[in-house]
Amino acid sequence: MSDNSLTTAVRRMSLMLLAACGFWVLFAGPAYWLRGTLALEGLTYASLLCLVPGWVVVYVTARYPNSGSQATAVVMGTGLRMAFVLVGMVMLRDLRPEFGHYEFQLWLILYYMAFLFLETLMLVKQNDNTKNTVE
């Protein structure tokens, strides 16, 4: 991995962390209003369940920028996030059965959509930058 691609990966991973924190702050008020501290806990779990696979995809696409198409990266990211979130959700349901729709699932859906959008934007931008450097 070149220094440039490592720097790009770290920068994008930091941007994702900043976005996760921003979404958390944005969603914290409505979550607390709906279900109190239990919803804030569910909001935190939802954030982590969507952030971790996003980091993996950003790192892999920065590590191997010419390994496939943009669509392949988006599908890989969606599949990885879906699998990670599904496993995490099932585990969390066993560990914390008191989490219901407003305590966890609503925030998981919102985070999932937000991170999918953010990750797709990053991949499109990365693909455009790769094309510009090749030409």
C-alpha positions, -999 to +999 in steps of 0.1 A: +000+000+000+014+033-010+016+062+014-009+081-007-035+054-006-030+049+031-034+086+037-066+085+016-079+056+035-072+072+069-087+105+058-119+088+046-122+066+077-118+098+098-145+114+077-168+084+083-161+086+121-169+123+120-201+116+101-211+089+126-206+114+155-226+141+136-254+117+129-254+106+166-257+142+178-285+148+152-304+117+162-298+119+199-325+144+207-353+125+189-341+092+203-340+105+238-374+121+234-389+088+221-375+063+245-349+079+268-315+065+276-323+031+262-327+046+227-294+065+231-278+031+238-295+016+208-284+046+187-248+040+197-250+003+188-265+012+154-237+037+148-210+011+154-228-016+134-228+007+103-194+023+109-172-008+112-181-024+078-179+011+062-143+014+074-135-021+060-148-011+026-131+022+025-098+006+035-100-022+010-110+001-019-081+025-010-057-005-008-068-019-041-080+011-061-078-005-096-092-040-086-127-036-099-155-014-110-173+011-090-204-010-090-184-040-076-172-018-047-208-006-039-222-041-040-193-054-018-199-026+007-237-031+007-233-069+012-207-066+039-227-040+058-259-060+054-242-092+067-224-073+096-256-055+106-277-086+104-253-106+126-250-077+150-287-072+152-294-109+159-267-109+186-281-077+201-316-091+202-303-120+223-283-098+246-307-069+249-343-082+242-357-049+255-346-031+224-376-026+202-384-005+171-378+029+186-349+019+208-327+004+181-342-006+147-353+028+136-318+042+143-302+013+126-322+019+094-313+056+094-276+049+100-276+022+074-291+046+047-268+075+057-236+054+056-246+037+024-250+072+008-218+085+023-198+054+013-212+055-023-202+092-026-167+083-014-164+055-039-176+076-068-152+104-059-123+078-056-132+064-090-132+098-105-098+107-089-084+074-102-095+081-137-081+116-136-046+104-125-046+076-152-054+100-180 
